[in-house]
């Protein structure tokens, strides 16, 4: 069985973690599958959004596969090549030029919450649980911390990390670190509504905007403002921007080329 499946529906590619018997736990094969799917999506000019979800209705991703290695620990780092597959996956998700939306169909725990936070947006089942539970097994959510810090307010994040207690999707949405939380039977309708609002916009504007946002995050305010001037001027020269201005003046819907 393939640990990651992909399904295309028009301009949307859905990536599904396919290990329901293990609550869609993350391992290296899953990480490689997601990375390959993101590569394929970006290589296809017809794809305008990517959805990440889990198989079944129990779990989006219950975190890393905790089955112990030969030394009795669940995580091993090769001292000759210390690049862990989770860090590599998160970097690839961060670099994705397409909108990346988490369809959180079930529990998103530990590394699973990290995947949610590494996506641009998240729609979640309101009764599913989300949180970082690593402290329960003597760990701490180390590699996903940069993404938790971007999404969850610092004091709330610290509470989640040191108590290990997850919350429901409804609570996460009320606190605004999940975009929407809905009953399970409304999840696909809400996803379709959100995707419809994304895929009819300029793919070039979104792609260049995401690229700019990644750079601005690492800059001082002065550097960011200087960079933004050049970024905006370059974006205004694209075919999509020219079409957008023209359509606005002519009071019609734009026809995006993605260039």
N, C-alpha and C positions, 0 to 999 in steps of 0.2 A: 504494500500500500504506500502510495506517495505521501510523504509527510506534509507536503504543501500542494494545494490544488489551485488552479486559476480558472476563472470563468469571465468571459467578456460579454458585456451587454451594451451594445452601442459604443458610446464614448467612455464607458466605465469598465475598468478591470478590477475584479474582486480577487483578492488573495486570501485563501482559506487555510489556516493551520489545521491539518487533518490527522489529529491524534486523539480522538474523543475518548478512547479507552484510558488514556493517561491525562485527561482533562486538558488536552492540547498543550502539554508541557513543552517548554522550549529546550531544544538541544541543537547541536551543530548542524544537523541535517535540516532542521526547520529554518535556522538562520540562513543557511546557504540557499534554501528554496525561496525565502522571502527576497533575498538579495537578487537572485536570478530573475524573479518576477518583476521586481522594480526596474532592473536593467531592460527587460523586454518591453515594459510599459513605456519607458522613456524613449525607446527606439522606435515606437509606433506613433506617428504624428496624429493618428486618429484617436488616441487615448487622451482624455482630458482630466480624468480623476482616477484615483486608486482607492479601493476600500480594503481594509485589513480586518478579518474576522476569524472566528473559530468554528470548527465543525460541531454540529449538534446544538443543544440548547442549555447545556449545563455550565460550560466554561468557555470564555474567550481565550484565556491562557492562564493557567494556574501557576505560572512562574517557571523557573528552571527545573530541569529533570534532576531530582535529588537522589536518584539511585547512586550509591557510592561507587567510587573508582577503586582500583586495586589497593590504594593506600588508605581506604576507609573514608575519604572525603569526597563530597559531591562536585568539587571544583578543582581542576588541575591547571596549572600554568606551566608551559614548557619554558624552562629558564633560557633556552637558546632562542626562543621565538615567543615572547610573552604577549602576543596579540590575541586576546581572548575573543571567541566568536561573538559574544554578546556585545562587546565594545565595537567590533567591526560592523555588526548589524545596526547598532544605534547610529554609528557614523553614516552608514548608507541611507538610513531613513532620514537623517538630518539633511543629507545632500540631495534628497529627492526633489526634482524640479516640478513635479506634479502635485496638486493638492492630495494629501494623504489623510483619509478619514477612517477612524476606528469605528467599526460596527460591533459594539460590545454586547454580544448575544448571551453572555453568562458571566460567571465570576472572573475578575481580572485581578490577580493577586501577585505580589512580589514583582518578579520580572514582567509579568503580564500587565501590571499597572505601568511599568516602565514603557512597554510598547504603546500603551494608550497615550501616555504623556509625550512620546516621541512622534505621534501623529499630529497633524495640524488641527483636527477637529475630532470630536467624539460624540457618538449617539449611543446611549446605553439602555438596557432593560432596567426599569426602575427598581426592581426587587433584587437584582444581581448585586454581588458584593465586590467592592474595589478597595484595595489597600496594600500595604507593604508589611508582610508577616515574617520577614527574615529573622527578627529578634527572637521569635519563638523557637528557632533552631540554632541560636547562638551566632547569627550573622547580622549584617546590617546592609541595607540596600545601596551598596557602594557604587556600582557602575551606572545605575540609573539616576543617581543624585542630580546631575546637571539638568535632566529633563523634569524631574520632580520640582526642582527649584524654579523652573520657568512657568510651571502650571499651577502649583499649589502655594498659597501664602506661607511664608516661612514658619510661623508658629504652628500653623495647622499641620504642615509637613513634618515638623519635629514631633508633634503629638502622634501622628500616624507611625512614624519610624520607631519611637521608643516605647509605644504601647503595643504595637503589632496588631491593633484592632481595626479591621476594615469597616467601611460604611456602605450603605446602599447607594445604588445609582441615583435614586431620588435625592438623597442627602448631598451627594457630590454635585449634582446639577444645581441644587439650591445654593450651594457655596460657589458655583460658577467655575469649577475646574473640570466639569463635563458639560458640553454644550446643551444636550437635551437628554432627558430620561423619560421613557415611555413604557407602558405595558408591553409585554413580549409580543402580543398579537398586533401591535402597532409599529413595531421596530422597522419593518421593511417600508411601510408607508412613509415614516418619518425620514428614513434614509433617501427614498426616492424624491421627497420634497426638497431636502437639503441639496442633493446632487443636482437636481434641476436648476437650483439657484446658482450653482457653481459652473456647470458645463455650458451654460449659455453666455458666459463672460469670456473676455479675451484670454486665450491660453498664453499668449505672449506676455501680456501684462502680469498675469499670475506667476508665470515662470521667472521673469526678470525680478518681480517683486519679492518672491521667496529668496532668490539669490541675494538680493540687496539686504533683506532682513537678516540673513545669516551673517553678513559682514558687519552690519550696524550693531548687532548684539555685542560684538567684541571691541567696539570703538568707544572712545571718549565722545562726549556730546559735540565738541568742536569738530573732531574728525568726521563724525557721522553727518553733521550738517554740510560739511564741505563735500563729502562723498555723495550725499543726496542730490546736490545740484547737478553733478555730472550724470548720475544715474537717471534722473528725471529727463534731462536733455536727450540722453541716448534712447530712452523709452519713447520719447515723442517722435523719434525718427522711424520707428518701426511701422510696418504695413498695418498692423492692427490699430495702432494709435491714429494713423492717418484715416483709416476706415471709421474708427470710432468718432473722431471729430466730424467727418463728413456725414455720417449717419445722424449724428445729433443735429447738425445744421439742416438736414433734409427731413428731420422728424420721422425716421424709419429705424427698423432694427438693423444693427450692424451685421455684416457677413464676415466672420473672423476667418483668417487664413492661417493663424498661428505663426506668422512671420513678422 
